[in-house]
Amino acid sequence: MKECAIKKIAVFTSGGDSPGMNAALRAVVRTAHHFNIECYGVREGYNGLINDDFTKMGPRSVKNIINQGGTILKSARSMEFKTSEGRKKAYDNLQKYGIDSLVCIGGDGTFTGAKIFSDEYPDIKVIGIPGTIDNDIFGTDNTIGYDTALNTAMDAIDKIRDTATSHNRVFFVEVMGRDAGFIALNSGIATGAVDILIPEQKDSMEDLFNNFRKSEISGKSSSIVVVAEGEELGGIYELAKSTKKEFPDFDIRVTVLGHIQRGGSPSCADRVLASRLGYGAVTGLMNGENKVMAGMRSNKLVYTPIVDAIRKHNAIDEELIAISEILAI
Ligand code: ATP
């Protein structure tokens, strides 16, 4: 049998939290235990590496967390890790515990930190697990937390639709996605939005107004417009103001869904994805993978160089945009 490439791992969650991070942590800890690899949990992302906040973890340390949102290890944004002094402190702590590998659960910022660290300290192996609600990471069809966030957005918009219909109102609903429109496009299709505004697509006020005119002609009495945080027409309040100017008779309301989309118990799909990626991260390290991210593509576990996961982005499906427009009549 091939000799196992690792002996002790540390795992942490970093950047914005996402539902399913706990399920990924559980899978990492239990897979490590299964293969007799020692496992440490690090609190508060890179801050914990720097501040020596390590806890030895075993199968019971992760009981009853598969269904919990957030992250029991807590997450943080660490400015100190962006300095070489900070990274040296992190390395010294890893040396102290004899840790040879890092499992980093987070988004592209987290992976950038891991890549820089691994370039400086190549004796520490690193592997990423994509945990972010935005689904903008190349190398995996879905990121952990995306499905849950999408369903949360859909449920909320369904409820808004009930009140919109009762009062013949127009609602602008902002969902998360500063750089990526996955949540907006998919929740918009799932809730029958009259228009969906995303950062990846150039939209104009005139297009939006034309869609309102078309819906009036086709007899719609209420409308929902789903807007990604990062759309480029000036923000949701501006959109509402300009629309009111153009259509003074419209009864317009604005709802910003905000952090509700990050919370909650992870969906079944996210729990299973997190379990597979947590397992895949540990077994990948055991088989010599390094500087890669574990992801699922077409239902297969794949490893993508971490530089590609950082630099490339999942593209929005153009056909999905076309479908959303055709169905919004
Ligand atoms: P999300 O996509 O949910 O925001 P993220 O992982 O992209 O998650 P960031 O805050 O961008 O979140 O990054 C998390 C942490 O990674 C940062 O707080 C920092 O500690 C580390 N990091 C990011 N960029 C660098 C860098 N250039 N050098 C060193 N560390 C970095």
Residues whose N, C-alpha, C, O or C-beta is under 5 A from the ligand:
A	BS01	ATP	S14 G15 G16 Y46 A76 R77 S78 M79 F81 K82 G106 G107 D108 G109 T110 T112 G113 I116 G131 T132
